[in-house]
Amino acid sequence: MSTQIAKTLDLKGLSCPLPIVKTAQAIKQLQPGELIEALATDPGSVPDFNAWSRSTGHELVEQTEEGGVYRFVIRRR
């Protein structure tokens, strides 16, 4: 499987549930196995992305935080 990011979403400044909603819409455009990167500033996005990944079956490959920006890398199932 590829480790190259297929799409990056800048979700900074958006509050729950918009980061998840926009990621859910965008991931539908990817092929299975492709990666999407989501950048968010809402601290609530951390539990949201974890729960969403578990409930949808998409793999949360990476989750980091730097300077108040949360970065999520998700592999489409």
N, C-alpha and C positions, 0 to 999 in steps of 0.2 A: 504494500500500500504506500501511496505517496505521502511524503511529509511536507509537501509544498502547500501553502495556503492558497485555496482556490478563490476565496472572497474574504474581504475585510469589511466589517461594519463599524462605523464610528457612531456609537450610541451614547457618547459622553453628553451629560446634561439631561438625559431622559430619565424619568422616574418609572418605577414599577407600575404597570406591567409592560411598558413599551419596549425595553430591551429584549425581553423574551418574545413578545409578539413579532417584532421586526426580525429577530433571528429565526423564528419558526417560519416566517414567510420566505426569507432568503434561502434557508437550507433546502427548501423544496426545489430550488433551481439547480442544486448540485447533484452530481452522480453519487451513488453509494461509494463510500470510502474516501470521498473528497473532504477536505478540511475547510471549516469556516472559522474566522477569527472575529471575536466580538470585543470591542473596547467600551467599557462603561465606567461611570463615576458613581453610580448609586450603590452604596454598601449593601443594600437589599438584594442586589443582583447576584451576590455570592450564593446565598441559599436558594435563590430562584433558579439559577443555572444548574445547580446540583440536582434539585428536585425535577426540573424539566428534563434533564438528560436521563435520569433514572426512569421517568414515566414514559419517555418516547423511545428509549433504546439507543439513542445517539450516544456516542462515547465522548465524555469530557476528557480530552487528552491532556490538557494543560490548563492550569489556573494560577495566575500570578497577580501581584499588586505592586505597583510602583508609583509613588507620587500621587496617590489617590485615584489612579486609573487601574481598574480591574481588567485583566486580559484573560479571555476564555478561548481555548481552541477546541473545537468540537468536530468529531468525525461523523459524517452522515452514515446512518445504518443502511 
